[in-house]
Amino acid sequence: MTYSVDFRRNVLSYRERHDLTTSEVSFHFEVGIASVTRWLKRLEPCRKRYRRPTKIDMDALRRDVAL
């Protein structure tokens, strides 16, 4: 599940208004520190995956779905 962009903006604006650290704001909103750090770098969630899946054989998956 991803957090909405509005929620992310609220978290970051709360951090700025109250001059809190990343760990303090993550504790207040009950989200991970890594999430808040990532939102500081990029607010929008990623929409695409740029890597191929590594554990699934795509041909076997196609055969399985075709059945």
HTML snippet that shows the backbone in 3Dmol.js (N, CA, C, O; Angstrom):
<script src="https://3Dmol.org/build/3Dmol-min.js"></script>
<div id="view" style="width:600px;height:400px;position:relative"></div>
<script>
const pdb = `
ATOM      1  N   MET A   1       0.844  -1.174   0.000  1.00  0.00           N
ATOM      2  CA  MET A   1       0.000   0.000   0.000  1.00  0.00           C
ATOM      3  C   MET A   1       0.894   1.244   0.000  1.00  0.00           C
ATOM      4  O   MET A   1       1.893   1.306   0.717  1.00  0.00           O
ATOM      5  N   THR A   2       0.529   2.202  -0.793  1.00  0.00           N
ATOM      6  CA  THR A   2       1.265   3.451  -0.809  1.00  0.00           C
ATOM      7  C   THR A   2       0.439   4.525  -0.117  1.00  0.00           C
ATOM      8  O   THR A   2      -0.791   4.481  -0.117  1.00  0.00           O
ATOM      9  N   TYR A   3       1.126   5.476   0.463  1.00  0.00           N
ATOM     10  CA  TYR A   3       0.448   6.604   1.080  1.00  0.00           C
ATOM     11  C   TYR A   3       0.103   7.622   0.003  1.00  0.00           C
ATOM     12  O   TYR A   3       0.828   7.772  -0.980  1.00  0.00           O
ATOM     13  N   SER A   4      -1.010   8.318   0.198  1.00  0.00           N
ATOM     14  CA  SER A   4      -1.421   9.310  -0.794  1.00  0.00           C
ATOM     15  C   SER A   4      -0.450  10.485  -0.806  1.00  0.00           C
ATOM     16  O   SER A   4       0.265  10.734   0.165  1.00  0.00           O
ATOM     17  N   VAL A   5      -0.443  11.186  -1.908  1.00  0.00           N
ATOM     18  CA  VAL A   5       0.442  12.338  -2.052  1.00  0.00           C
ATOM     19  C   VAL A   5       0.027  13.433  -1.068  1.00  0.00           C
ATOM     20  O   VAL A   5       0.881  14.152  -0.549  1.00  0.00           O
ATOM     21  N   ASP A   6      -1.278  13.564  -0.807  1.00  0.00           N
ATOM     22  CA  ASP A   6      -1.745  14.553   0.160  1.00  0.00           C
ATOM     23  C   ASP A   6      -1.208  14.264   1.561  1.00  0.00           C
ATOM     24  O   ASP A   6      -0.772  15.172   2.269  1.00  0.00           O
ATOM     25  N   PHE A   7      -1.244  12.989   1.949  1.00  0.00           N
ATOM     26  CA  PHE A   7      -0.716  12.608   3.257  1.00  0.00           C
ATOM     27  C   PHE A   7       0.783  12.893   3.337  1.00  0.00           C
ATOM     28  O   PHE A   7       1.272  13.384   4.354  1.00  0.00           O
ATOM     29  N   ARG A   8       1.501  12.587   2.270  1.00  0.00           N
ATOM     30  CA  ARG A   8       2.936  12.836   2.241  1.00  0.00           C
ATOM     31  C   ARG A   8       3.236  14.318   2.382  1.00  0.00           C
ATOM     32  O   ARG A   8       4.149  14.711   3.108  1.00  0.00           O
ATOM     33  N   ARG A   9       2.453  15.145   1.674  1.00  0.00           N
ATOM     34  CA  ARG A   9       2.637  16.598   1.785  1.00  0.00           C
ATOM     35  C   ARG A   9       2.360  17.069   3.208  1.00  0.00           C
ATOM     36  O   ARG A   9       3.086  17.909   3.738  1.00  0.00           O
ATOM     37  N   ASN A  10       1.305  16.526   3.830  1.00  0.00           N
ATOM     38  CA  ASN A  10       0.973  16.910   5.207  1.00  0.00           C
ATOM     39  C   ASN A  10       2.103  16.561   6.170  1.00  0.00           C
ATOM     40  O   ASN A  10       2.443  17.354   7.047  1.00  0.00           O
ATOM     41  N   VAL A  11       2.677  15.385   6.008  1.00  0.00           N
ATOM     42  CA  VAL A  11       3.771  14.956   6.875  1.00  0.00           C
ATOM     43  C   VAL A  11       4.968  15.889   6.721  1.00  0.00           C
ATOM     44  O   VAL A  11       5.555  16.323   7.712  1.00  0.00           O
ATOM     45  N   LEU A  12       5.323  16.194   5.484  1.00  0.00           N
ATOM     46  CA  LEU A  12       6.491  17.042   5.249  1.00  0.00           C
ATOM     47  C   LEU A  12       6.249  18.487   5.672  1.00  0.00           C
ATOM     48  O   LEU A  12       7.162  19.148   6.166  1.00  0.00           O
ATOM     49  N   SER A  13       5.031  18.982   5.483  1.00  0.00           N
ATOM     50  CA  SER A  13       4.751  20.353   5.928  1.00  0.00           C
ATOM     51  C   SER A  13       4.713  20.433   7.450  1.00  0.00           C
ATOM     52  O   SER A  13       5.144  21.431   8.027  1.00  0.00           O
ATOM     53  N   TYR A  14       4.202  19.392   8.107  1.00  0.00           N
ATOM     54  CA  TYR A  14       4.202  19.343   9.570  1.00  0.00           C
ATOM     55  C   TYR A  14       5.640  19.360  10.087  1.00  0.00           C
ATOM     56  O   TYR A  14       5.953  20.018  11.080  1.00  0.00           O
ATOM     57  N   ARG A  15       6.501  18.625   9.394  1.00  0.00           N
ATOM     58  CA  ARG A  15       7.922  18.579   9.766  1.00  0.00           C
ATOM     59  C   ARG A  15       8.557  19.961   9.669  1.00  0.00           C
ATOM     60  O   ARG A  15       9.323  20.365  10.544  1.00  0.00           O
ATOM     61  N   GLU A  16       8.235  20.676   8.608  1.00  0.00           N
ATOM     62  CA  GLU A  16       8.801  22.014   8.418  1.00  0.00           C
ATOM     63  C   GLU A  16       8.238  23.014   9.430  1.00  0.00           C
ATOM     64  O   GLU A  16       8.985  23.806  10.004  1.00  0.00           O
ATOM     65  N   ARG A  17       6.923  22.976   9.645  1.00  0.00           N
ATOM     66  CA  ARG A  17       6.292  23.934  10.559  1.00  0.00           C
ATOM     67  C   ARG A  17       6.787  23.801  11.988  1.00  0.00           C
ATOM     68  O   ARG A  17       6.988  24.801  12.677  1.00  0.00           O
ATOM     69  N   HIS A  18       6.983  22.566  12.436  1.00  0.00           N
ATOM     70  CA  HIS A  18       7.362  22.325  13.828  1.00  0.00           C
ATOM     71  C   HIS A  18       8.855  22.072  13.995  1.00  0.00           C
ATOM     72  O   HIS A  18       9.313  21.781  15.099  1.00  0.00           O
ATOM     73  N   ASP A  19       9.608  22.179  12.923  1.00  0.00           N
ATOM     74  CA  ASP A  19      11.062  22.011  12.942  1.00  0.00           C
ATOM     75  C   ASP A  19      11.462  20.694  13.624  1.00  0.00           C
ATOM     76  O   ASP A  19      12.246  20.680  14.573  1.00  0.00           O
ATOM     77  N   LEU A  20      10.901  19.588  13.111  1.00  0.00           N
ATOM     78  CA  LEU A  20      11.162  18.265  13.669  1.00  0.00           C
ATOM     79  C   LEU A  20      12.186  17.516  12.821  1.00  0.00           C
ATOM     80  O   LEU A  20      12.399  17.826  11.649  1.00  0.00           O
ATOM     81  N   THR A  21      12.804  16.533  13.439  1.00  0.00           N
ATOM     82  CA  THR A  21      13.710  15.662  12.703  1.00  0.00           C
ATOM     83  C   THR A  21      12.889  14.594  11.986  1.00  0.00           C
ATOM     84  O   THR A  21      11.689  14.450  12.219  1.00  0.00           O
ATOM     85  N   THR A  22      13.552  13.859  11.122  1.00  0.00           N
ATOM     86  CA  THR A  22      12.882  12.798  10.382  1.00  0.00           C
ATOM     87  C   THR A  22      12.353  11.721  11.324  1.00  0.00           C
ATOM     88  O   THR A  22      11.244  11.221  11.136  1.00  0.00           O
ATOM     89  N   SER A  23      13.130  11.367  12.322  1.00  0.00           N
ATOM     90  CA  SER A  23      12.685  10.330  13.255  1.00  0.00           C
ATOM     91  C   SER A  23      11.527  10.805  14.119  1.00  0.00           C
ATOM     92  O   SER A  23      10.645  10.014  14.451  1.00  0.00           O
ATOM     93  N   GLU A  24      11.513  12.072  14.487  1.00  0.00           N
ATOM     94  CA  GLU A  24      10.407  12.593  15.297  1.00  0.00           C
ATOM     95  C   GLU A  24       9.100  12.616  14.512  1.00  0.00           C
ATOM     96  O   GLU A  24       8.048  12.249  15.035  1.00  0.00           O
ATOM     97  N   VAL A  25       9.172  13.043  13.268  1.00  0.00           N
ATOM     98  CA  VAL A  25       7.945  13.103  12.473  1.00  0.00           C
ATOM     99  C   VAL A  25       7.470  11.694  12.099  1.00  0.00           C
ATOM    100  O   VAL A  25       6.265  11.460  12.004  1.00  0.00           O
ATOM    101  N   SER A  26       8.383  10.769  11.891  1.00  0.00           N
ATOM    102  CA  SER A  26       7.971   9.397  11.601  1.00  0.00           C
ATOM    103  C   SER A  26       7.313   8.752  12.817  1.00  0.00           C
ATOM    104  O   SER A  26       6.374   7.969  12.671  1.00  0.00           O
ATOM    105  N   PHE A  27       7.796   9.072  14.003  1.00  0.00           N
ATOM    106  CA  PHE A  27       7.169   8.562  15.230  1.00  0.00           C
ATOM    107  C   PHE A  27       5.784   9.170  15.410  1.00  0.00           C
ATOM    108  O   PHE A  27       4.847   8.473  15.801  1.00  0.00           O
ATOM    109  N   HIS A  28       5.644  10.463  15.129  1.00  0.00           N
ATOM    110  CA  HIS A  28       4.366  11.164  15.306  1.00  0.00           C
ATOM    111  C   HIS A  28       3.287  10.617  14.366  1.00  0.00           C
ATOM    112  O   HIS A  28       2.144  10.427  14.780  1.00  0.00           O
ATOM    113  N   PHE A  29       3.646  10.364  13.105  1.00  0.00           N
ATOM    114  CA  PHE A  29       2.672   9.894  12.118  1.00  0.00           C
ATOM    115  C   PHE A  29       2.660   8.378  11.969  1.00  0.00           C
ATOM    116  O   PHE A  29       1.876   7.839  11.188  1.00  0.00           O
ATOM    117  N   GLU A  30       3.521   7.688  12.712  1.00  0.00           N
ATOM    118  CA  GLU A  30       3.604   6.229  12.696  1.00  0.00           C
ATOM    119  C   GLU A  30       3.900   5.685  11.304  1.00  0.00           C
ATOM    120  O   GLU A  30       3.250   4.752  10.832  1.00  0.00           O
ATOM    121  N   VAL A  31       4.883   6.284  10.664  1.00  0.00           N
ATOM    122  CA  VAL A  31       5.400   5.780   9.384  1.00  0.00           C
ATOM    123  C   VAL A  31       6.895   5.560   9.556  1.00  0.00           C
ATOM    124  O   VAL A  31       7.494   6.053  10.512  1.00  0.00           O
ATOM    125  N   GLY A  32       7.484   4.836   8.650  1.00  0.00           N
ATOM    126  CA  GLY A  32       8.905   4.530   8.756  1.00  0.00           C
ATOM    127  C   GLY A  32       9.797   5.725   8.465  1.00  0.00           C
ATOM    128  O   GLY A  32       9.445   6.615   7.691  1.00  0.00           O
ATOM    129  N   ILE A  33      10.942   5.724   9.094  1.00  0.00           N
ATOM    130  CA  ILE A  33      11.918   6.785   8.872  1.00  0.00           C
ATOM    131  C   ILE A  33      12.362   6.775   7.411  1.00  0.00           C
ATOM    132  O   ILE A  33      12.534   7.831   6.801  1.00  0.00           O
ATOM    133  N   ALA A  34      12.545   5.583   6.856  1.00  0.00           N
ATOM    134  CA  ALA A  34      12.967   5.475   5.462  1.00  0.00           C
ATOM    135  C   ALA A  34      11.916   6.064   4.524  1.00  0.00           C
ATOM    136  O   ALA A  34      12.261   6.655   3.501  1.00  0.00           O
ATOM    137  N   SER A  35      10.643   5.905   4.864  1.00  0.00           N
ATOM    138  CA  SER A  35       9.581   6.480   4.036  1.00  0.00           C
ATOM    139  C   SER A  35       9.672   7.998   4.006  1.00  0.00           C
ATOM    140  O   SER A  35       9.602   8.605   2.938  1.00  0.00           O
ATOM    141  N   VAL A  36       9.827   8.607   5.165  1.00  0.00           N
ATOM    142  CA  VAL A  36       9.916  10.074   5.227  1.00  0.00           C
ATOM    143  C   VAL A  36      11.160  10.558   4.485  1.00  0.00           C
ATOM    144  O   VAL A  36      11.107  11.568   3.784  1.00  0.00           O
ATOM    145  N   THR A  37      12.265   9.854   4.631  1.00  0.00           N
ATOM    146  CA  THR A  37      13.488  10.222   3.930  1.00  0.00           C
ATOM    147  C   THR A  37      13.292  10.134   2.422  1.00  0.00           C
ATOM    148  O   THR A  37      13.740  11.008   1.679  1.00  0.00           O
ATOM    149  N   ARG A  38      12.624   9.080   1.974  1.00  0.00           N
ATOM    150  CA  ARG A  38      12.349   8.912   0.545  1.00  0.00           C
ATOM    151  C   ARG A  38      11.429  10.017   0.032  1.00  0.00           C
ATOM    152  O   ARG A  38      11.610  10.506  -1.083  1.00  0.00           O
ATOM    153  N   TRP A  39      10.440  10.414   0.840  1.00  0.00           N
ATOM    154  CA  TRP A  39       9.515  11.479   0.427  1.00  0.00           C
ATOM    155  C   TRP A  39      10.229  12.815   0.316  1.00  0.00           C
ATOM    156  O   TRP A  39       9.843  13.661  -0.491  1.00  0.00           O
ATOM    157  N   LEU A  40      11.262  13.012   1.116  1.00  0.00           N
ATOM    158  CA  LEU A  40      12.026  14.252   1.010  1.00  0.00           C
ATOM    159  C   LEU A  40      12.753  14.322  -0.332  1.00  0.00           C
ATOM    160  O   LEU A  40      12.925  15.404  -0.894  1.00  0.00           O
ATOM    161  N   LYS A  41      13.174  13.179  -0.837  1.00  0.00           N
ATOM    162  CA  LYS A  41      13.865  13.138  -2.118  1.00  0.00           C
ATOM    163  C   LYS A  41      12.890  13.178  -3.289  1.00  0.00           C
ATOM    164  O   LYS A  41      13.140  13.841  -4.296  1.00  0.00           O
ATOM    165  N   ARG A  42      11.784  12.466  -3.150  1.00  0.00           N
ATOM    166  CA  ARG A  42      10.804  12.376  -4.228  1.00  0.00           C
ATOM    167  C   ARG A  42       9.428  12.182  -3.622  1.00  0.00           C
ATOM    168  O   ARG A  42       9.176  11.182  -2.950  1.00  0.00           O
ATOM    169  N   LEU A  43       8.537  13.135  -3.856  1.00  0.00           N
ATOM    170  CA  LEU A  43       7.215  13.100  -3.246  1.00  0.00           C
ATOM    171  C   LEU A  43       6.279  12.117  -3.940  1.00  0.00           C
ATOM    172  O   LEU A  43       5.503  11.424  -3.282  1.00  0.00           O
ATOM    173  N   GLU A  44       6.349  12.056  -5.249  1.00  0.00           N
ATOM    174  CA  GLU A  44       5.444  11.194  -6.017  1.00  0.00           C
ATOM    175  C   GLU A  44       5.865   9.730  -5.899  1.00  0.00           C
ATOM    176  O   GLU A  44       7.059   9.430  -5.928  1.00  0.00           O
ATOM    177  N   PRO A  45       4.894   8.808  -5.766  1.00  0.00           N
ATOM    178  CA  PRO A  45       5.250   7.391  -5.739  1.00  0.00           C
ATOM    179  C   PRO A  45       5.666   6.903  -7.123  1.00  0.00           C
ATOM    180  O   PRO A  45       5.269   7.475  -8.139  1.00  0.00           O
ATOM    181  N   CYS A  46       6.461   5.852  -7.153  1.00  0.00           N
ATOM    182  CA  CYS A  46       6.883   5.264  -8.423  1.00  0.00           C
ATOM    183  C   CYS A  46       5.701   4.529  -9.042  1.00  0.00           C
ATOM    184  O   CYS A  46       4.969   3.821  -8.350  1.00  0.00           O
ATOM    185  N   ARG A  47       5.525   4.696 -10.319  1.00  0.00           N
ATOM    186  CA  ARG A  47       4.409   4.056 -11.021  1.00  0.00           C
ATOM    187  C   ARG A  47       4.834   2.844 -11.824  1.00  0.00           C
ATOM    188  O   ARG A  47       4.001   1.998 -12.148  1.00  0.00           O
ATOM    189  N   LYS A  48       6.117   2.740 -12.153  1.00  0.00           N
ATOM    190  CA  LYS A  48       6.605   1.642 -12.972  1.00  0.00           C
ATOM    191  C   LYS A  48       7.772   0.956 -12.295  1.00  0.00           C
ATOM    192  O   LYS A  48       8.515   1.550 -11.514  1.00  0.00           O
ATOM    193  N   ARG A  49       7.899  -0.296 -12.619  1.00  0.00           N
ATOM    194  CA  ARG A  49       9.060  -1.052 -12.178  1.00  0.00           C
ATOM    195  C   ARG A  49       9.967  -1.199 -13.382  1.00  0.00           C
ATOM    196  O   ARG A  49       9.522  -1.648 -14.438  1.00  0.00           O
ATOM    197  N   TYR A  50      11.222  -0.832 -13.243  1.00  0.00           N
ATOM    198  CA  TYR A  50      12.134  -0.830 -14.370  1.00  0.00           C
ATOM    199  C   TYR A  50      13.023  -2.060 -14.429  1.00  0.00           C
ATOM    200  O   TYR A  50      13.955  -2.118 -15.232  1.00  0.00           O
ATOM    201  N   ARG A  51      12.742  -3.042 -13.587  1.00  0.00           N
ATOM    202  CA  ARG A  51      13.509  -4.285 -13.609  1.00  0.00           C
ATOM    203  C   ARG A  51      12.572  -5.435 -13.957  1.00  0.00           C
ATOM    204  O   ARG A  51      11.374  -5.389 -13.679  1.00  0.00           O
ATOM    205  N   ARG A  52      13.133  -6.449 -14.560  1.00  0.00           N
ATOM    206  CA  ARG A  52      12.348  -7.655 -14.808  1.00  0.00           C
ATOM    207  C   ARG A  52      12.255  -8.459 -13.522  1.00  0.00           C
ATOM    208  O   ARG A  52      13.183  -8.428 -12.714  1.00  0.00           O
ATOM    209  N   PRO A  53      11.158  -9.178 -13.312  1.00  0.00           N
ATOM    210  CA  PRO A  53      11.082 -10.046 -12.134  1.00  0.00           C
ATOM    211  C   PRO A  53      12.143 -11.134 -12.210  1.00  0.00           C
ATOM    212  O   PRO A  53      12.398 -11.684 -13.282  1.00  0.00           O
ATOM    213  N   THR A  54      12.753 -11.441 -11.093  1.00  0.00           N
ATOM    214  CA  THR A  54      13.883 -12.360 -11.113  1.00  0.00           C
ATOM    215  C   THR A  54      13.527 -13.791 -10.737  1.00  0.00           C
ATOM    216  O   THR A  54      14.259 -14.710 -11.105  1.00  0.00           O
ATOM    217  N   LYS A  55      12.442 -14.011 -10.025  1.00  0.00           N
ATOM    218  CA  LYS A  55      12.162 -15.350  -9.529  1.00  0.00           C
ATOM    219  C   LYS A  55      11.088 -16.082 -10.329  1.00  0.00           C
ATOM    220  O   LYS A  55      10.826 -17.255 -10.060  1.00  0.00           O
ATOM    221  N   ILE A  56      10.469 -15.435 -11.291  1.00  0.00           N
ATOM    222  CA  ILE A  56       9.404 -16.061 -12.047  1.00  0.00           C
ATOM    223  C   ILE A  56       9.864 -16.258 -13.488  1.00  0.00           C
ATOM    224  O   ILE A  56      10.321 -15.321 -14.143  1.00  0.00           O
ATOM    225  N   ASP A  57       9.735 -17.480 -13.962  1.00  0.00           N
ATOM    226  CA  ASP A  57      10.009 -17.761 -15.361  1.00  0.00           C
ATOM    227  C   ASP A  57       8.790 -17.306 -16.160  1.00  0.00           C
ATOM    228  O   ASP A  57       7.707 -17.874 -16.023  1.00  0.00           O
ATOM    229  N   MET A  58       8.967 -16.287 -16.987  1.00  0.00           N
ATOM    230  CA  MET A  58       7.833 -15.679 -17.689  1.00  0.00           C
ATOM    231  C   MET A  58       7.166 -16.646 -18.660  1.00  0.00           C
ATOM    232  O   MET A  58       5.947 -16.591 -18.819  1.00  0.00           O
ATOM    233  N   ASP A  59       7.908 -17.521 -19.308  1.00  0.00           N
ATOM    234  CA  ASP A  59       7.305 -18.498 -20.222  1.00  0.00           C
ATOM    235  C   ASP A  59       6.425 -19.478 -19.452  1.00  0.00           C
ATOM    236  O   ASP A  59       5.333 -19.819 -19.905  1.00  0.00           O
ATOM    237  N   ALA A  60       6.891 -19.929 -18.296  1.00  0.00           N
ATOM    238  CA  ALA A  60       6.096 -20.836 -17.476  1.00  0.00           C
ATOM    239  C   ALA A  60       4.840 -20.136 -16.971  1.00  0.00           C
ATOM    240  O   ALA A  60       3.780 -20.756 -16.879  1.00  0.00           O
ATOM    241  N   LEU A  61       4.946 -18.878 -16.649  1.00  0.00           N
ATOM    242  CA  LEU A  61       3.782 -18.113 -16.191  1.00  0.00           C
ATOM    243  C   LEU A  61       2.770 -17.961 -17.322  1.00  0.00           C
ATOM    244  O   LEU A  61       1.570 -18.105 -17.087  1.00  0.00           O
ATOM    245  N   ARG A  62       3.220 -17.677 -18.535  1.00  0.00           N
ATOM    246  CA  ARG A  62       2.307 -17.564 -19.681  1.00  0.00           C
ATOM    247  C   ARG A  62       1.577 -18.879 -19.933  1.00  0.00           C
ATOM    248  O   ARG A  62       0.372 -18.888 -20.183  1.00  0.00           O
ATOM    249  N   ARG A  63       2.316 -19.997 -19.867  1.00  0.00           N
ATOM    250  CA  ARG A  63       1.678 -21.307 -20.064  1.00  0.00           C
ATOM    251  C   ARG A  63       0.651 -21.587 -18.983  1.00  0.00           C
ATOM    252  O   ARG A  63      -0.420 -22.127 -19.261  1.00  0.00           O
ATOM    253  N   ASP A  64       0.975 -21.219 -17.750  1.00  0.00           N
ATOM    254  CA  ASP A  64       0.074 -21.453 -16.626  1.00  0.00           C
ATOM    255  C   ASP A  64      -1.197 -20.615 -16.754  1.00  0.00           C
ATOM    256  O   ASP A  64      -2.292 -21.100 -16.468  1.00  0.00           O
ATOM    257  N   VAL A  65      -1.057 -19.374 -17.179  1.00  0.00           N
ATOM    258  CA  VAL A  65      -2.207 -18.484 -17.316  1.00  0.00           C
ATOM    259  C   VAL A  65      -3.075 -18.912 -18.497  1.00  0.00           C
ATOM    260  O   VAL A  65      -4.296 -18.765 -18.452  1.00  0.00           O
ATOM    261  N   ALA A  66      -2.457 -19.437 -19.548  1.00  0.00           N
ATOM    262  CA  ALA A  66      -3.199 -19.848 -20.742  1.00  0.00           C
ATOM    263  C   ALA A  66      -4.103 -21.038 -20.465  1.00  0.00           C
ATOM    264  O   ALA A  66      -5.092 -21.230 -21.172  1.00  0.00           O
ATOM    265  N   LEU A  67      -3.794 -21.829 -19.470  1.00  0.00           N
ATOM    266  CA  LEU A  67      -4.605 -23.024 -19.157  1.00  0.00           C
ATOM    267  C   LEU A  67      -5.911 -22.686 -18.584  1.00  0.00           C
ATOM    268  O   LEU A  67      -6.698 -23.579 -18.272  1.00  0.00           O
TER     269      LEU A  67
END
`;
const viewer = $3Dmol.createViewer("view");
viewer.addModel(pdb, "pdb");
viewer.setStyle({}, {cartoon: {color: "spectrum"}});
viewer.zoomTo();
viewer.render();
</script>
